[in-house]
């Protein structure tokens, strides 16, 4: 069983793409979720290339930890 990771990103997503490429053939790590507070971030387009789910949030969502906790639980996130 592989570990699921989530990535927070808000810009072009070059680092996120590097991480996704690194783990693309891994049987141990799957990038399963990319979160951004910027709905116009190019990282969201890059996520589509890797068939990774995305979630756009407002900073105020962090005041409600349960919303993020439920999202991580749904995607079975092991690491951020």
Buried (B, 14 or more C-beta within 10 A) or exposed (E): EEBBBBBBBBEEBEEBBEBBEEBEEEEEBBBBBBBBBEEEBBBBEBBEEBEBBBBBBEEEBEEEEEBBEEBBEEBEBBEE
